Amino acid sequence: QVQLLESGGGLVQAGGSLRLSCAASGIRFSLNDVAWHRQAPGKQRELVARVSRLGSTGYADSVKGRFTISRDNAENTVYLQMNSLKPEDTAIYYCTVHDRWSTNNYWGQGTQVTVSS
């Protein structure tokens, strides 16, 4: 059974930083593609950052230069370091993994990030 557990969200002032964590059980992040998505109230869900099983990364234009996705294979955890946060970064952030064997996509329960101006 695949489970993803996000943590690290919270309330921060604009310009501040947060680090989100996503710990997995039942699946190896190092063998699959992992991503962070977010959804703000009244908006569509959007892809924020991703890291492939080979280690290549990609970012939405809105977060390039401010967010960094990384993976700790030993801990089977993916992180999202968020710097220079803006009020428009306020959203629920979800960790997702694409299982290349079953082709299933798994989602965590989400963690709230709120950036005050």
C-alpha positions, 0 to 999 in steps of 0.5 A: 500500500502506497502512502505519502505523508507531507509535512512542513506547511504553515504560515509565513510572511512574504519573503520568508521560507518553508521546506516541505517534506514528503515521506513515502512508504510502499514505493521507492521515490528513487525508481519513480517520478515525483512531483509537487502540485498545489491548489489555491482556492478557486484555482486549478491545480498546478504542477510546481516542481518535479524530479524524475527517477533519473534526477532531472528536475523541472519547475513552473515558471512562477517558482523558478529561482525560488523553489528547489526540489530534492530527493533523499534516497536513503530516507525515501523522502522528497523535499521542496525548499521554498524561498522568497515566498509570495502571497500568491504561493498560498495553496495546499501543496500535494506530493505525488508519485507516478508508479512506472510499473503500475502506471498509477498516480498516488497523492498525499493528503496535502499540506497548507502553505499560507503566505501573508503580505 
